[in-house]
């Protein structure tokens, strides 16, 4: 039932940093990304091309990409965009992939992007061909897919409808985000099945937050359901600045422990990632929530 390998998308440099009080220097962000590459990360969210007043931690997106330069062989840098201005900025850099985002609820769409859901998905439908014309793979992330801090429970049909439109518009990948960490394994399976029924062969990717300590269990449920691409953030850093009480993403080293003990390869080295998490904690000036970073692996 389990795959031989799962791909980890390391989101620490973007989603991990965007909700932290401490704002890292450009050189520190670049060093974080380079250390992750050295630890085996192959897809990395490197920057977010959003308005700096909304997310000041990401104000230096162009500077980060300029310092990184062309990605090393077999490594892909991902840039998040929310609108046409962000897309234009991203396409002027060396990012390898574009990640678009649309919320599954009106409440979160207004809080996060300041537009209705229909306007957000219509904009993505217009931008996808522009990004794909530059030979950059494109992901559409559907945020608050399992629950919204403003609108509560999210109908599976709403998520599936957005996924259908994203796939029809040419998305190379559909990501489902548990932005506030409310998903549980049975609901993970339910939404994966509903989305897969409408997107055909378009690959799926999962983005779980560990707000209620369910992210590793949800990741395992997604793997059993056939998903082989999962997001994770070194140290468990991050959260969402537009969602109350949205704490960090699932820690990469915790995810790697689950994968390794389950006999699933990822290409990343757990001990190296845990060390990066400890280093990142010193930069952020706070303890990060990773469990493996504190307890270590097993056997020791």
Backbone torsions as a table, in degrees:
resi	resn	phi	psi	omega
1	UNK	NA	-21.5	-174.6
2	UNK	-100.5	144.2	177.9
3	UNK	-75.0	162.6	176.7
4	UNK	-75.4	-26.5	-175.4
5	UNK	-147.1	146.1	174.8
6	UNK	-128.1	140.6	178.2
7	UNK	-94.1	130.0	177.0
8	UNK	-101.1	127.4	170.2
9	UNK	-96.1	112.1	-177.8
10	UNK	-80.6	113.3	-175.4
11	UNK	-106.0	6.1	-177.7
12	UNK	-55.6	-45.5	-177.3
13	UNK	-66.3	-15.9	177.2
14	UNK	-114.2	-74.0	-177.3
15	UNK	-66.3	-30.2	179.2
16	UNK	-68.5	-36.5	-175.7
17	UNK	-91.1	-22.4	-168.0
18	UNK	-67.4	-19.3	-178.6
19	UNK	-108.9	6.5	-179.4
20	UNK	-83.8	143.8	177.6
21	UNK	-64.8	-44.1	-179.8
22	UNK	-71.3	134.3	177.0
23	UNK	-104.2	113.7	-177.7
24	UNK	-74.5	150.7	173.4
25	UNK	-69.1	155.5	179.3
26	UNK	-54.5	-44.0	-179.1
27	UNK	-62.1	-34.6	178.6
28	UNK	-69.7	-38.8	176.8
29	UNK	-64.0	-42.6	179.2
30	UNK	-63.9	-41.7	178.2
31	UNK	-63.8	-39.8	176.9
32	UNK	-58.4	-47.0	-179.2
33	UNK	-64.0	-42.4	-179.6
34	UNK	-65.9	-37.9	176.9
35	UNK	-65.3	-38.5	178.7
36	UNK	-65.7	-40.0	175.8
37	UNK	-60.1	-43.8	179.8
38	UNK	-64.2	-25.9	178.8
39	UNK	-86.2	0.5	174.9
40	UNK	109.7	0.7	178.6
41	UNK	-66.3	136.0	-177.9
42	UNK	-118.8	-23.6	171.6
43	UNK	-124.6	123.8	-172.7
44	UNK	-135.1	125.9	170.3
45	UNK	-73.2	108.4	-171.5
46	UNK	-97.4	-26.3	-173.9
47	UNK	-160.5	161.4	175.9
48	UNK	-128.2	122.4	-176.9
49	UNK	-95.7	67.5	-179.7
50	UNK	-116.5	169.8	-177.7
51	UNK	-63.7	128.1	-176.7
52	UNK	-62.0	-23.6	177.0
53	UNK	-70.3	-27.8	-179.5
54	UNK	-83.2	-40.9	-179.7
55	UNK	-133.5	81.7	-175.6
56	UNK	-61.7	-24.2	178.9
57	UNK	-64.1	-21.3	-177.0
58	UNK	-106.6	16.2	-175.4
59	UNK	-64.8	-22.1	-176.4
60	UNK	-101.7	31.7	-175.5
61	UNK	-55.1	-47.4	-179.6
62	UNK	-63.7	-39.1	-179.8
63	UNK	-65.5	-38.9	177.7
64	UNK	-62.1	-47.2	-178.3
65	UNK	-66.9	-36.5	178.5
66	UNK	-64.7	-39.6	179.4
67	UNK	-69.6	-35.6	179.2
68	UNK	-71.0	-39.1	-177.1
69	UNK	71.9	-159.1	179.6
70	UNK	-65.7	135.9	-178.5
71	UNK	-64.9	148.1	176.9
72	UNK	-63.9	164.7	177.0
73	UNK	-55.4	136.9	176.6
74	UNK	68.9	13.8	176.2
75	UNK	-118.1	139.5	-179.1
76	UNK	-127.4	125.6	176.1
77	UNK	-95.3	133.3	-175.6
78	UNK	-111.0	137.9	174.7
79	UNK	-118.9	133.4	178.2
80	UNK	-89.6	134.2	174.8
81	UNK	-132.0	149.5	-179.5
82	UNK	-117.3	-16.0	-176.9
83	UNK	-155.2	180.0	-175.8
84	UNK	-63.6	-39.1	177.6
85	UNK	-59.9	-43.8	177.6
86	UNK	-63.5	-39.1	178.9
87	UNK	-63.5	-45.0	179.4
88	UNK	-59.5	-41.7	178.1
89	UNK	-62.4	-45.2	-178.0
90	UNK	-63.8	-41.7	-177.1
91	UNK	-69.2	-16.2	176.4
92	UNK	-85.4	1.2	179.5
93	UNK	-113.6	-172.3	-178.5
94	UNK	-96.1	17.4	178.3
95	UNK	-58.9	142.5	-176.9
96	UNK	-90.7	-28.5	-177.7
97	UNK	-133.9	154.7	175.9
98	UNK	-115.2	133.8	176.5
99	UNK	-116.0	112.3	174.7
100	UNK	-91.5	157.2	-179.4
101	UNK	-137.3	136.5	174.4
102	UNK	-137.2	139.3	-179.8
103	UNK	-86.2	149.4	179.0
104	UNK	-83.2	-7.8	-177.5
105	UNK	-131.0	154.7	178.3
106	UNK	-67.0	-40.8	-177.9
107	UNK	-59.6	-46.2	-178.2
108	UNK	-74.9	-34.0	178.4
109	UNK	-61.3	-42.5	179.1
110	UNK	-67.9	-40.2	-179.2
111	UNK	-69.1	-40.2	-172.7
112	UNK	-86.3	-41.1	-173.4
113	UNK	-121.9	-12.0	178.6
114	UNK	73.2	21.4	179.8
115	UNK	-139.6	158.3	174.1
116	UNK	-66.7	159.9	-179.9
117	UNK	-57.7	-43.0	-178.4
118	UNK	-60.0	-41.6	178.6
119	UNK	-66.0	-38.7	-179.3
120	UNK	-65.6	-46.8	-178.1
121	UNK	-71.8	-33.4	176.8
122	UNK	-64.5	-39.9	177.6
123	UNK	-63.2	-40.6	177.8
124	UNK	-63.7	-41.2	178.4
125	UNK	-60.0	-32.8	178.1
126	UNK	-78.2	-34.4	-175.4
127	UNK	-82.4	-29.6	-176.9
128	UNK	-54.3	-48.0	179.3
129	UNK	-61.9	-32.9	180.0
130	UNK	-66.6	-42.6	179.6
131	UNK	-70.4	-42.4	-178.1
132	UNK	-68.3	-24.9	177.4
133	UNK	-66.5	-18.5	177.2
134	UNK	-93.9	10.0	178.3
135	UNK	67.6	24.8	176.1
136	UNK	-99.4	126.9	174.3
137	UNK	-61.2	147.9	-175.9
138	UNK	-127.4	132.3	173.3
139	UNK	-110.0	141.6	168.7
140	UNK	-112.6	118.1	178.2
141	UNK	-96.4	128.0	175.4
142	UNK	-100.5	106.8	-176.8
143	UNK	-82.8	166.9	-175.6
144	UNK	44.1	42.2	-176.1
145	UNK	-68.7	-24.3	-178.8
146	UNK	-109.0	-12.9	-179.3
147	UNK	176.9	146.7	-174.7
148	UNK	-121.2	138.5	179.2
149	UNK	-69.5	-15.2	-178.2
150	UNK	-107.4	-39.6	-174.5
151	UNK	-106.0	-3.3	176.6
152	UNK	78.9	-138.9	-178.2
153	UNK	-61.5	144.2	-178.5
154	UNK	-112.1	124.0	178.7
155	UNK	-63.1	137.3	177.2
156	UNK	-58.4	-34.9	-178.8
157	UNK	-62.9	-33.4	179.3
158	UNK	-67.3	-41.6	178.6
159	UNK	-66.3	-45.2	-179.1
160	UNK	-62.8	-38.2	-179.7
161	UNK	-63.9	-41.9	177.8
162	UNK	-67.3	-41.2	178.9
163	UNK	-61.9	-40.6	179.2
164	UNK	-60.0	-45.2	-178.7
165	UNK	-67.3	-39.5	179.1
166	UNK	-63.1	-44.2	179.1
167	UNK	-65.0	-42.4	-179.8
168	UNK	-64.1	-29.8	-179.3
169	UNK	-81.2	-7.3	174.9
170	UNK	110.4	14.5	177.4
171	UNK	-59.9	136.5	177.8
172	UNK	-82.2	-16.1	-176.7
173	UNK	-158.4	143.6	174.7
174	UNK	-114.4	123.6	177.4
175	UNK	-108.7	138.1	177.7
176	UNK	-111.3	124.3	-174.2
177	UNK	-108.4	125.9	171.4
178	UNK	-93.5	75.5	-166.8
179	UNK	-61.3	-32.6	-178.3
180	UNK	-113.2	10.7	172.2
181	UNK	65.9	51.6	-179.8
182	UNK	-114.8	-3.8	-177.3
183	UNK	-70.1	153.7	172.1
184	UNK	-132.3	157.7	-172.1
185	UNK	-50.9	-45.2	-179.6
186	UNK	-61.3	-36.5	178.2
187	UNK	-71.8	-31.8	175.5
188	UNK	-60.6	-48.8	179.3
189	UNK	-61.1	-42.7	-178.9
190	UNK	-59.5	-47.6	-176.6
191	UNK	-72.0	-37.4	176.9
192	UNK	-59.2	-45.2	-179.7
193	UNK	-63.8	-40.8	-179.0
194	UNK	-67.2	-40.7	-179.1
195	UNK	-72.2	-43.1	-179.7
196	UNK	-59.4	-32.5	-178.9
197	UNK	-66.4	-20.4	-176.3
198	UNK	-113.8	-8.9	-177.8
199	UNK	-108.7	1.2	177.4
200	UNK	64.1	-127.7	-175.4
201	UNK	-89.4	3.2	179.8
202	UNK	-61.3	124.1	-177.5
203	UNK	-63.2	148.4	178.2
204	UNK	-108.7	151.6	179.5
205	UNK	-139.5	143.0	-176.6
206	UNK	-114.5	142.5	-179.3
207	UNK	-130.8	100.9	-175.6
208	UNK	-108.8	136.9	170.3
209	UNK	-99.8	152.4	-171.8
210	UNK	-104.5	30.1	-175.4
211	UNK	-53.4	-38.0	-176.9
212	UNK	-119.4	25.9	174.8
213	UNK	60.2	35.0	178.9
214	UNK	-115.1	1.1	-169.6
215	UNK	-66.7	-41.2	180.0
216	UNK	-67.1	-41.9	177.3
217	UNK	-62.5	-40.8	178.7
218	UNK	-66.1	-37.1	178.1
219	UNK	-63.8	-42.1	178.7
220	UNK	-63.9	-41.6	177.9
221	UNK	-61.1	-39.4	178.7
222	UNK	-65.4	-40.0	178.5
223	UNK	-63.0	-45.4	178.4
224	UNK	-60.2	-32.9	179.8
225	UNK	-80.6	0.2	173.9
226	UNK	103.6	4.8	178.3
227	UNK	-84.7	133.0	-176.7
228	UNK	-123.2	16.1	174.3
229	UNK	-131.8	122.8	-174.8
230	UNK	-132.1	140.7	174.6
231	UNK	-86.6	150.3	174.2
232	UNK	-159.2	157.0	-176.5
233	UNK	-126.4	126.8	-178.5
234	UNK	-54.1	129.7	-179.9
235	UNK	77.6	-9.9	-173.3
236	UNK	79.4	21.4	-178.3
237	UNK	-68.9	153.2	167.7
238	UNK	113.6	-158.3	-173.0
239	UNK	146.3	-163.6	-179.9
240	UNK	-127.9	121.5	-178.6
241	UNK	-68.1	-11.0	-177.5
242	UNK	-105.3	4.6	-179.3
243	UNK	-125.3	117.5	179.2
244	UNK	-57.8	134.6	175.1
245	UNK	63.2	22.7	177.4
246	UNK	-86.8	100.2	-177.6
247	UNK	-85.8	-166.9	-165.1
248	UNK	-65.1	164.2	172.6
249	UNK	-68.8	166.4	172.4
250	UNK	-61.4	135.7	-177.8
251	UNK	-69.7	134.5	-179.2
252	UNK	-58.4	-43.7	-177.9
253	UNK	-67.0	-31.3	175.6
254	UNK	-68.8	-40.7	176.5
255	UNK	-62.9	-42.4	-178.6
256	UNK	-65.0	-36.4	176.9
257	UNK	-61.1	-47.2	178.8
258	UNK	-59.7	-44.4	-178.6
259	UNK	-65.0	-48.0	-177.1
260	UNK	-62.8	-43.1	-179.6
261	UNK	-71.0	-16.1	176.9
262	UNK	-95.5	2.1	179.1
263	UNK	77.3	25.5	-178.1
264	UNK	-111.1	124.5	179.9
265	UNK	-80.5	153.9	176.7
266	UNK	-135.9	-17.8	-176.2
267	UNK	85.8	-5.7	178.4
268	UNK	-104.7	150.4	-177.3
269	UNK	-103.2	115.5	-172.6
270	UNK	-58.9	-46.1	-177.3
271	UNK	-63.0	-38.9	179.1
272	UNK	-67.2	-41.0	179.1
273	UNK	-65.4	-40.8	178.5
274	UNK	-61.4	-38.5	177.6
275	UNK	-65.5	-39.7	176.5
276	UNK	-63.0	-39.3	178.1
277	UNK	-60.8	-40.4	178.5
278	UNK	-67.0	-39.7	176.9
279	UNK	-64.0	-43.3	179.5
280	UNK	-62.4	-38.3	179.5
281	UNK	-59.4	-37.3	178.6
282	UNK	-67.0	-36.0	177.8
283	UNK	-68.1	-38.4	-177.7
284	UNK	-81.6	-16.2	178.7
285	UNK	72.8	28.3	177.3
286	UNK	-154.1	158.8	175.8
287	UNK	-76.1	134.3	178.6
288	UNK	-92.0	155.6	-169.4
289	UNK	-80.2	0.5	-179.2
290	UNK	-51.9	136.0	176.7
291	UNK	-83.6	-44.3	-178.8
292	UNK	-66.2	-33.3	178.4
293	UNK	-61.3	-27.3	178.7
294	UNK	-92.5	-47.2	-172.6
295	UNK	-88.2	-23.2	-175.2
296	UNK	83.2	175.5	178.7
297	UNK	-84.7	-175.5	177.7
298	UNK	-148.9	134.9	-7.0
299	UNK	-61.5	156.3	-176.8
300	UNK	-65.1	NA	NA
